[in-house]
Amino acid sequence: NTDMVGWFGGSGQAYAQSSYPNDISITSSTAFTFKSRPELDGEYVALGVGLENAADAITLSFSTSGKLGYSLWSYDGTTVTELIGNTFVGGAGDVSVTYDAAFVEPTQLFVVWTANHPSGNAGGGQAVTVSNIGISYTVPIILTSLLQLLYNAADIVVVGRFAGSTALAAVSSTGSLINLIINVFMGLSLGASVAVAQEYGAGRTKEVSETVHTTIALAVVCGVAVSIVGLLFAKPMLRLMDTPEEVLELASQYVTIYFAGSLFNMLYNFGAAILRAVGDTRRPMYFLIISGLVNVVFNLIFVVGFHMSVAGVALATIISQALSAVLVLLCLMHADTCIRFNWRKLRIAKDKAIRLVKVGLPAGLQGAIFSISNVLIQSSVNSFGADVMAGNGASSNIEGFVYVSMNALYQTALTFTSQNVGAKKMERVGRIMLVCQACVATVGFALGMLVLTFGRQLLGIYCTEAHVIEMGFIRMRIILSTYFVCGMMDVLVGGLRGMGNWLKANADAIYNTRPDESASYESDGLQVHFTKNGERH
């Protein structure tokens, strides 16, 4: 960044700044003086060294108690040149940087580094390796989603075992309607994940903070909107879906209580999207473990102890969602990085909201379109009666364990792509896609066959009635044999969404260059640079 040149003094001087919780001490093997510049309050810390002798070599030693990223540059008064690219140190320790070359006087060398970053990787995007995608990021997402499904399954198992197949049909048949109303709004959380990841990967902390506060504000708005829409239209929609009369009242009771607590659902999912965008997939998992256990306990208390049937299941769900929302907000409020949340800064920034909507609304609409088809399918299923509804619902819940395992790779592709696009490391995008496709195909096929092998036994956990089990297995046999293809499609979509408007923006820019304008083009991986009227884009 040529603007940084103004930070540096003349020959024999250097300036350093350190305003991070993890202090950085700096020493040099050369006889230069280091001066504090506390007024330079920014994301990057810069050290400039002026060289008097053209034959000098420079050695700089950094001692840090935290993670560190650094790069080495030179400036000859006209041109800034990168000598050593971004290099990241994973933990505390000493770093020694040596560059031995002849420079034309009056050359200045400077080091730019990023300190106290949770991934040790600010401004560089996440590196692409199978171990990184498979263990440090994706596995917690898979476990989080599996836990969420386990707790949803607990709802269905408890109500099916202790309240009967009619109550089971009432709870399991409402999923497509709930998703239809929620998905449009939930898509905005994907937009938030992309926006935060791109700004975070580019190292723009102020933009990250504004996006975080806009995201939480939108979560509140969406939560209230979902509650209103759900309470007004849920029962009429259930009637339009040909829900049998013996199921209708129980189903209506369930969705009414569920939609009343939609605010908590939105706050958790939007907050978790922020954490995942910066590479933190473990804490959302921990929060879900805690809230899920609470959900199971209250299920048993309300359904088994107080005989509240579907109302007890719904009430237990919103209590656990409220707990998870509180936990994720507390996590953001006590974060020591740029994603820290402050209630006094809660507002909707117009430009950030527009960006979230541009990416998130198409995702929400896609989810809504799928939900519309599922509502139509559920309407057809409802026409066969309560037993088929119960078997179909149980099978769908089991299939969900396979789907969320594949969907974790979709979220991985989205976040990794977003961060690397933000860091302008487009050469990594293709590898991200290849690794995620290989993983999702393997996971989807293996789990699909495993679940299909033990299908009847798994369905027996939800309900003991033989006819219900057989109806569920018919659906399971058709869906799971090729389910991995759905995961491969989702990964492709995740990669494209992770690129945000990058493809469209670059395509439009090239298309709008008229033949009478001087333009030259060069290719650099997936990124296209072009010169238009002397300006590089």
C-alpha positions as CSV (number, residue, x, y, z in Angstrom):
1,N,0.0,0.0,0.0
2,T,1.8,3.1,-1.2
3,D,-0.1,5.2,1.4
4,M,2.1,3.6,4.0
5,V,5.2,5.2,2.6
6,G,4.3,8.4,4.4
7,W,4.6,6.7,7.7
8,F,8.4,6.2,7.3
9,G,11.2,8.6,8.1
10,G,14.5,9.1,6.3
11,S,17.7,7.0,6.4
12,G,18.6,5.4,9.7
13,Q,15.1,5.7,11.2
14,A,12.2,3.3,11.6
15,Y,8.7,3.6,13.0
16,A,6.7,0.9,14.7
17,Q,3.2,0.7,16.1
18,S,1.8,-1.9,18.4
19,S,-1.7,-1.4,19.9
20,Y,-2.8,-5.0,20.3
21,P,-3.5,-7.1,23.4
22,N,-0.7,-9.4,22.5
23,D,2.4,-7.2,22.6
24,I,5.0,-7.4,19.9
25,S,8.6,-6.6,20.8
26,I,10.9,-5.8,17.9
27,T,14.7,-6.0,17.6
28,S,17.0,-5.6,14.7
29,S,20.5,-6.7,13.9
30,T,21.1,-3.4,12.1
31,A,21.7,-0.1,13.9
32,F,18.4,1.6,13.4
33,T,16.2,3.4,15.9
34,F,12.6,2.4,16.5
35,K,10.1,5.1,17.3
36,S,6.6,4.7,18.6
37,R,3.7,6.0,16.5
38,P,0.7,5.4,18.7
39,E,-1.5,7.7,16.7
40,L,-1.5,5.3,13.8
41,D,-4.4,3.2,14.9
42,G,-5.1,0.7,12.2
43,E,-5.4,-3.0,11.3
44,Y,-1.8,-3.2,10.1
45,V,1.4,-2.6,11.9
46,A,4.2,-1.2,9.8
47,L,8.0,-1.0,10.3
48,G,10.1,1.1,7.9
49,V,13.9,1.0,7.6
50,G,16.0,3.3,5.5
51,L,19.2,1.8,4.1
52,E,22.3,4.0,3.7
53,N,24.5,1.4,2.0
54,A,23.4,-0.2,-1.2
55,A,25.1,-3.4,-0.2
56,D,23.4,-3.8,3.2
57,A,21.5,-6.8,4.1
58,I,18.6,-6.5,6.5
59,T,17.6,-8.8,9.4
60,L,14.6,-8.1,11.5
61,S,13.6,-10.2,14.5
62,F,10.0,-10.3,15.9
63,S,9.1,-11.7,19.2
64,T,5.3,-12.2,19.7
65,S,3.1,-13.8,22.3
66,G,0.4,-14.2,19.7
67,K,-0.1,-15.2,16.1
68,L,1.6,-13.2,13.4
69,G,1.5,-12.5,9.7
70,Y,4.2,-10.6,7.9
71,S,5.4,-9.5,4.5
72,L,8.6,-7.6,3.4
73,W,8.5,-4.8,0.9
74,S,10.9,-2.2,-0.6
75,Y,10.4,1.4,-1.8
76,D,12.9,3.3,-3.9
77,G,11.0,6.6,-4.0
78,T,8.9,5.6,-7.0
79,T,8.0,1.9,-6.9
80,V,6.8,-0.3,-4.0
81,T,7.9,-3.9,-4.5
82,E,7.0,-7.1,-2.6
83,L,10.1,-9.0,-1.7
84,I,8.6,-11.7,0.6
85,G,4.9,-12.5,0.3
86,N,2.5,-12.9,3.2
87,T,3.9,-15.5,5.7
88,F,2.0,-16.6,8.7
89,V,3.3,-17.8,12.1
90,G,0.8,-20.1,13.9
91,G,1.7,-19.2,17.5
92,A,4.0,-17.4,20.0
93,G,7.7,-17.4,19.3
94,D,10.5,-15.6,17.5
95,V,10.5,-14.8,13.8
96,S,13.6,-13.8,11.9
97,V,13.3,-12.2,8.5
98,T,16.5,-11.8,6.4
99,Y,16.8,-10.3,2.9
100,D,20.2,-10.1,1.4
101,A,20.4,-8.1,-1.8
102,A,21.8,-4.9,-3.2
103,F,19.5,-1.9,-3.4
104,V,19.8,1.4,-5.2
105,E,20.0,4.3,-2.8
106,P,17.9,5.6,-1.1
107,T,15.9,2.4,-0.8
108,Q,13.6,1.8,2.2
109,L,12.6,-1.6,3.4
110,F,9.4,-2.1,5.5
111,V,7.6,-5.0,7.1
112,V,3.8,-5.0,7.3
113,W,2.3,-7.5,9.8
114,T,-1.0,-8.3,11.4
115,A,-1.1,-9.2,15.0
116,N,-3.4,-11.0,17.5
117,H,-5.6,-12.5,14.8
118,P,-7.5,-15.7,15.9
119,S,-6.5,-17.6,12.7
120,G,-3.1,-16.0,12.3
121,N,-4.2,-15.3,8.8
122,A,-5.8,-11.9,8.5
123,G,-5.9,-10.4,5.1
124,G,-4.9,-13.6,3.5
125,G,-8.0,-15.8,3.4
126,Q,-8.0,-19.4,4.6
127,A,-5.5,-21.8,3.1
128,V,-6.9,-24.7,1.1
129,T,-5.9,-28.2,2.3
130,V,-7.9,-31.3,2.8
131,S,-7.0,-31.4,6.5
132,N,-8.1,-27.7,6.9
133,I,-11.4,-28.2,5.2
134,G,-12.0,-31.7,6.6
135,I,-11.1,-31.1,10.3
136,S,-10.7,-27.6,11.5
137,Y,-13.7,-26.1,9.8
138,T,-16.1,-28.6,8.3
139,V,-16.3,-31.2,11.0
140,P,-17.6,-28.8,13.7
141,I,-20.3,-27.7,11.2
142,I,-21.3,-31.3,10.5
143,L,-21.4,-32.0,14.3
144,T,-23.4,-28.8,14.9
145,S,-26.0,-29.8,12.2
146,L,-26.1,-33.4,13.4
147,L,-26.7,-32.2,16.9
148,Q,-29.5,-29.9,15.7
149,L,-31.1,-32.8,13.9
150,L,-30.7,-35.1,16.9
151,Y,-32.6,-32.6,19.1
152,N,-35.3,-32.3,16.4
153,A,-35.4,-36.0,16.2
154,A,-35.8,-36.1,20.0
155,D,-38.9,-33.9,19.5
156,I,-40.4,-36.4,17.1
157,V,-39.3,-39.5,19.0
158,V,-40.7,-38.2,22.3
159,V,-44.0,-37.1,20.8
160,G,-44.3,-40.3,18.7
161,R,-43.6,-42.6,21.6
162,F,-45.6,-40.9,24.3
163,A,-48.3,-39.0,22.4
164,G,-49.1,-41.4,19.5
165,S,-48.8,-41.4,15.7
166,T,-51.4,-38.6,15.2
167,A,-49.2,-36.2,17.3
168,L,-46.2,-37.5,15.4
169,A,-47.9,-36.7,12.1
170,A,-48.8,-33.2,13.4
171,V,-45.2,-32.3,14.3
172,S,-43.4,-33.9,11.4
173,S,-45.8,-32.6,8.7
174,T,-45.3,-28.9,9.6
175,G,-41.6,-28.8,8.6
176,S,-42.2,-27.8,4.9
177,L,-44.6,-25.0,6.0
178,I,-42.2,-23.7,8.6
179,N,-39.3,-23.8,6.2
180,L,-41.4,-22.0,3.5
181,I,-41.9,-19.0,5.8
182,I,-38.5,-19.0,7.5
183,N,-36.2,-19.7,4.5
184,V,-36.7,-16.3,2.7
185,F,-35.5,-14.6,5.9
186,M,-32.8,-17.1,6.8
187,G,-31.2,-16.6,3.4
188,L,-30.0,-13.2,4.7
189,S,-27.8,-15.0,7.2
190,L,-25.9,-16.5,4.3
191,G,-25.5,-13.0,2.8
192,A,-24.1,-11.9,6.2
193,S,-21.7,-14.9,6.2
194,V,-20.4,-13.9,2.7
195,A,-20.1,-10.2,3.5
196,V,-18.3,-10.7,6.8
197,A,-16.0,-13.3,5.4
198,Q,-15.0,-11.2,2.4
199,E,-14.3,-8.1,4.5
200,Y,-12.5,-10.2,7.1
201,G,-10.3,-11.8,4.5
202,A,-9.4,-8.4,3.1
203,G,-8.5,-7.1,6.6
204,R,-11.1,-4.3,6.6
205,T,-12.0,-4.3,10.3
206,K,-14.3,-1.2,10.3
207,E,-16.4,-2.7,7.5
208,V,-16.6,-6.0,9.4
209,S,-17.9,-4.2,12.5
210,E,-20.5,-2.3,10.6
211,T,-21.6,-5.6,8.8
212,V,-21.9,-7.4,12.2
213,H,-24.1,-4.8,13.7
214,T,-26.3,-4.6,10.6
215,T,-26.6,-8.4,10.6
216,I,-27.9,-8.5,14.2
217,A,-30.3,-5.6,13.5
218,L,-31.6,-7.5,10.5
219,A,-32.0,-10.6,12.6
220,V,-34.3,-8.7,15.0
221,V,-36.4,-7.4,12.0
222,C,-36.6,-10.8,10.4
223,G,-37.5,-12.5,13.7
224,V,-40.5,-10.2,14.2
225,A,-41.5,-10.5,10.6
226,V,-41.5,-14.3,10.7
227,S,-43.6,-14.3,13.8
228,I,-46.2,-12.0,12.3
229,V,-46.4,-13.9,9.0
230,G,-46.4,-17.3,10.7
231,L,-49.1,-16.5,13.2
232,L,-51.3,-14.9,10.6
233,F,-51.0,-17.5,7.8
234,A,-50.0,-20.8,9.3
235,K,-53.4,-22.3,10.0
236,P,-54.9,-21.2,6.7
237,M,-51.9,-22.8,4.9
238,L,-52.4,-26.0,6.8
239,R,-55.9,-26.2,5.6
240,L,-54.8,-25.5,2.0
241,M,-52.4,-28.4,2.4
242,D,-55.3,-30.8,3.0
243,T,-54.2,-31.6,6.5
244,P,-56.6,-34.2,8.0
245,E,-59.0,-32.9,10.6
246,E,-57.7,-35.2,13.3
247,V,-54.2,-33.7,12.7
248,L,-55.1,-30.1,12.0
249,E,-55.7,-28.8,15.5
250,L,-52.5,-30.3,16.9
251,A,-50.4,-29.1,13.9
252,S,-51.9,-25.6,14.2
253,Q,-51.1,-25.5,17.9
254,Y,-47.5,-26.6,17.3
255,V,-46.7,-24.0,14.6
256,T,-48.4,-21.2,16.5
257,I,-46.1,-21.6,19.5
258,Y,-43.1,-22.3,17.2
259,F,-43.5,-19.0,15.3
260,A,-44.0,-17.0,18.4
261,G,-40.3,-17.7,19.3
262,S,-38.9,-17.0,15.8
263,L,-36.9,-14.0,17.1
264,F,-34.6,-16.3,19.1
265,N,-34.1,-18.7,16.1
266,M,-33.1,-15.7,13.9
267,L,-30.7,-14.3,16.4
268,Y,-28.9,-17.6,16.9
269,N,-28.6,-18.4,13.2
270,F,-27.4,-14.9,12.2
271,G,-25.0,-14.8,15.1
272,A,-23.6,-18.2,14.3
273,A,-23.2,-17.2,10.6
274,I,-20.9,-14.3,11.8
275,L,-18.8,-16.7,13.9
276,R,-18.5,-19.2,11.0
277,A,-17.5,-16.4,8.6
278,V,-14.3,-15.8,10.6
279,G,-13.5,-19.5,10.9
280,D,-15.1,-20.1,14.3
281,T,-17.3,-23.2,13.9
282,R,-16.6,-24.7,17.4
283,R,-18.5,-22.3,19.6
284,P,-21.8,-22.5,17.7
285,M,-21.5,-26.2,18.2
286,Y,-20.9,-25.8,22.0
287,F,-23.9,-23.5,22.2
288,L,-26.1,-26.0,20.4
289,I,-24.9,-28.9,22.7
290,I,-26.0,-26.8,25.7
291,S,-29.3,-25.6,24.3
292,G,-30.1,-29.1,22.8
293,L,-29.7,-30.8,26.1
294,V,-32.1,-28.3,27.6
295,N,-34.5,-29.0,24.8
296,V,-34.4,-32.8,25.5
297,V,-35.0,-32.3,29.2
298,F,-37.9,-30.0,28.7
299,N,-39.4,-32.3,26.1
300,L,-39.5,-35.1,28.6
301,I,-40.8,-32.8,31.4
302,F,-43.6,-31.3,29.2
303,V,-44.7,-34.3,27.2
304,V,-44.0,-37.2,29.6
305,G,-44.5,-35.4,32.9
306,F,-47.2,-32.8,32.1
307,H,-48.8,-34.7,29.1
308,M,-48.7,-31.5,27.0
309,S,-48.3,-33.4,23.7
310,V,-47.3,-31.2,20.7
311,A,-47.6,-27.9,22.8
312,G,-44.9,-29.2,25.1
313,V,-42.5,-30.0,22.3
314,A,-43.0,-26.6,20.7
315,L,-42.5,-24.8,24.1
316,A,-39.3,-26.8,24.8
317,T,-38.0,-25.8,21.3
318,I,-38.4,-22.0,21.8
319,I,-36.9,-22.2,25.3
320,S,-33.8,-23.9,23.9
321,Q,-33.6,-21.5,21.0
322,A,-33.8,-18.5,23.4
323,L,-30.9,-20.0,25.3
324,S,-28.8,-20.5,22.2
325,A,-29.5,-16.9,21.1
326,V,-28.4,-15.5,24.4
327,L,-25.2,-17.6,24.3
328,V,-24.2,-16.5,20.8
329,L,-24.9,-12.8,21.6
330,L,-22.8,-13.0,24.7
331,C,-20.0,-14.6,22.7
332,L,-20.1,-11.7,20.2
333,M,-20.3,-9.1,22.9
334,H,-17.1,-10.4,24.5
335,A,-15.1,-11.1,21.3
336,D,-11.7,-9.5,21.2
337,T,-11.6,-9.0,17.5
338,C,-13.5,-6.8,14.9
339,I,-16.7,-9.0,15.2
340,R,-17.3,-7.6,18.7
341,F,-20.9,-6.6,19.2
342,N,-22.1,-3.5,21.1
343,W,-25.8,-2.8,21.6
344,R,-25.1,0.9,21.3
345,K,-23.8,0.5,17.8
346,L,-26.9,-1.5,16.7
347,R,-28.1,0.0,13.5
348,I,-28.8,-0.9,9.9
349,A,-26.1,0.5,7.5
350,K,-27.8,0.9,4.2
351,D,-24.9,-0.2,2.0
352,K,-24.2,-3.2,4.2
353,A,-27.9,-4.2,4.3
354,I,-28.1,-3.9,0.5
355,R,-25.0,-6.2,0.1
356,L,-26.5,-8.7,2.5
357,V,-29.8,-8.7,0.6
358,K,-28.1,-9.1,-2.8
359,V,-26.4,-12.3,-1.8
360,G,-28.9,-13.6,0.8
361,L,-32.2,-12.9,-0.9
362,P,-31.5,-15.2,-3.9
363,A,-30.4,-17.9,-1.4
364,G,-33.6,-17.4,0.6
365,L,-35.8,-17.4,-2.6
366,Q,-34.1,-20.6,-3.7
367,G,-34.9,-22.2,-0.3
368,A,-38.4,-20.9,-0.6
369,I,-38.9,-22.4,-4.0
370,F,-37.7,-25.8,-2.7
371,S,-40.1,-25.3,0.2
372,I,-43.0,-24.6,-2.1
373,S,-42.4,-27.9,-3.9
374,N,-42.1,-29.6,-0.5
375,V,-45.4,-28.0,0.7
376,L,-47.1,-29.4,-2.5
377,I,-45.5,-32.8,-1.9
378,Q,-46.6,-32.7,1.8
379,S,-50.2,-31.8,0.6
380,S,-50.2,-35.0,-1.5
381,V,-48.8,-37.0,1.4
382,N,-51.5,-35.6,3.7
383,S,-54.2,-37.0,1.4
384,F,-53.1,-40.6,2.3
385,G,-53.8,-40.1,6.0
386,A,-52.0,-39.9,9.3
387,D,-50.0,-43.2,9.1
388,V,-48.4,-42.2,5.8
389,M,-47.8,-38.6,7.1
390,A,-46.0,-40.1,10.2
391,G,-43.9,-42.5,8.1
392,N,-43.0,-39.8,5.6
393,G,-42.0,-37.4,8.4
394,A,-39.9,-39.9,10.2
395,S,-38.1,-40.8,7.0
396,S,-37.5,-37.2,6.2
397,N,-36.0,-36.5,9.6
398,I,-33.5,-39.4,9.2
399,E,-32.6,-38.3,5.7
400,G,-31.8,-34.9,7.2
401,F,-28.7,-36.4,8.9
402,V,-27.2,-37.2,5.5
403,Y,-28.2,-33.8,4.1
404,V,-26.7,-31.7,6.9
405,S,-23.4,-33.6,6.6
406,M,-23.3,-32.7,2.9
407,N,-24.5,-29.2,3.6
408,A,-21.5,-28.6,5.9
409,L,-19.3,-28.8,2.7
410,Y,-21.6,-26.2,1.1
411,Q,-21.0,-23.8,4.0
412,T,-17.3,-24.6,3.8
413,A,-17.1,-23.8,0.1
414,L,-19.0,-20.6,0.7
415,T,-16.8,-19.3,3.6
416,F,-13.5,-20.4,2.1
417,T,-14.3,-18.9,-1.2
418,S,-15.6,-15.6,0.4
419,Q,-12.4,-15.1,2.4
420,N,-10.1,-15.8,-0.4
421,V,-12.0,-13.6,-2.8
422,G,-11.8,-10.9,-0.2
423,A,-8.0,-11.5,0.1
424,K,-7.7,-11.5,-3.8
425,K,-6.3,-15.0,-3.8
426,M,-8.4,-16.2,-6.7
427,E,-6.0,-19.0,-7.6
428,R,-7.3,-20.9,-4.5
429,V,-11.0,-20.9,-5.6
430,G,-10.6,-23.8,-8.0
431,R,-8.9,-26.0,-5.5
432,I,-11.5,-25.2,-2.9
433,M,-14.2,-26.4,-5.3
434,L,-12.3,-29.6,-6.2
435,V,-11.6,-30.6,-2.6
436,C,-15.2,-29.8,-1.4
437,Q,-16.7,-31.8,-4.4
438,A,-14.6,-34.8,-3.6
439,C,-15.5,-34.7,0.1
440,V,-19.3,-34.1,-0.5
441,A,-19.6,-37.0,-3.0
442,T,-17.8,-39.4,-0.6
443,V,-19.8,-38.3,2.5
444,G,-23.2,-38.3,0.7
445,F,-22.8,-41.7,-0.9
446,A,-21.3,-43.4,2.1
447,L,-23.9,-42.1,4.6
448,G,-26.8,-42.6,2.2
449,M,-25.9,-46.3,1.8
450,L,-25.3,-46.7,5.5
451,V,-28.7,-45.2,6.5
452,L,-30.5,-47.2,3.8
453,T,-29.0,-50.4,5.1
454,F,-30.4,-49.9,8.6
455,G,-33.5,-47.9,7.4
456,R,-36.2,-50.0,9.1
457,Q,-34.4,-50.2,12.4
458,L,-33.9,-46.5,12.4
459,L,-37.6,-45.8,11.6
460,G,-38.5,-48.2,14.5
461,I,-37.0,-45.7,16.9
462,Y,-39.6,-43.1,15.9
463,C,-42.7,-45.3,15.9
464,T,-43.4,-49.0,16.6
465,E,-46.3,-49.4,14.2
466,A,-45.3,-51.7,11.2
467,H,-47.4,-49.9,8.6
468,V,-45.8,-46.5,9.5
469,I,-42.3,-48.0,9.3
470,E,-43.0,-49.5,5.8
471,M,-44.4,-46.2,4.5
472,G,-41.3,-44.4,5.7
473,F,-38.9,-47.0,4.1
474,I,-40.5,-46.6,0.7
475,R,-39.6,-42.9,0.7
476,M,-36.1,-43.6,2.1
477,R,-35.2,-46.2,-0.6
478,I,-35.9,-43.7,-3.4
479,I,-34.3,-40.6,-1.9
480,L,-31.0,-41.9,-0.4
481,S,-29.7,-43.9,-3.5
482,T,-28.7,-40.7,-5.3
483,Y,-28.7,-38.1,-2.5
484,F,-25.0,-37.3,-3.0
485,V,-25.8,-35.5,-6.2
486,C,-27.8,-32.9,-4.2
487,G,-24.7,-32.3,-2.1
488,M,-22.5,-31.8,-5.2
489,M,-25.0,-29.2,-6.6
490,D,-25.0,-27.4,-3.2
491,V,-21.2,-27.1,-3.2
492,L,-21.2,-25.5,-6.6
493,V,-23.8,-23.0,-5.5
494,G,-21.8,-22.3,-2.3
495,G,-18.7,-21.5,-4.4
496,L,-20.7,-19.1,-6.6
497,R,-22.3,-17.4,-3.7
498,G,-19.0,-17.1,-2.0
499,M,-17.7,-15.1,-4.9
500,G,-20.6,-12.6,-4.3
501,N,-20.9,-10.1,-7.2
502,W,-17.3,-10.7,-8.3
503,L,-18.2,-12.7,-11.5
504,K,-20.9,-10.3,-12.5
505,A,-18.9,-7.2,-11.8
506,N,-15.9,-8.3,-13.8
507,A,-18.0,-9.7,-16.7
508,D,-19.9,-6.4,-16.9
509,A,-16.7,-4.3,-16.8
510,I,-15.1,-6.3,-19.6
511,Y,-18.3,-6.3,-21.7
512,N,-18.7,-2.5,-21.3
513,T,-15.2,-1.8,-22.7
514,R,-15.9,-0.6,-26.2
515,P,-13.6,-1.4,-29.2
516,D,-12.7,2.3,-29.5
517,E,-11.2,2.3,-26.0
518,S,-7.6,1.2,-25.6
519,A,-7.7,-2.0,-23.6
520,S,-5.4,-4.9,-22.9
521,Y,-6.2,-8.1,-21.0
522,E,-4.2,-10.6,-19.0
523,S,-5.2,-13.7,-17.2
524,D,-4.2,-14.6,-13.6
525,G,-6.0,-17.8,-12.6
526,L,-9.7,-17.1,-12.3
527,Q,-9.1,-13.3,-11.9
528,V,-9.2,-11.1,-14.9
529,H,-7.2,-7.8,-14.9
530,F,-7.7,-5.3,-17.7
531,T,-6.4,-1.8,-18.5
532,K,-9.0,0.7,-19.6
533,N,-8.0,4.2,-20.5
534,G,-4.7,3.7,-18.7
535,E,-6.4,2.5,-15.4
536,R,-6.0,-1.0,-14.2
537,H,-9.1,-2.8,-13.0
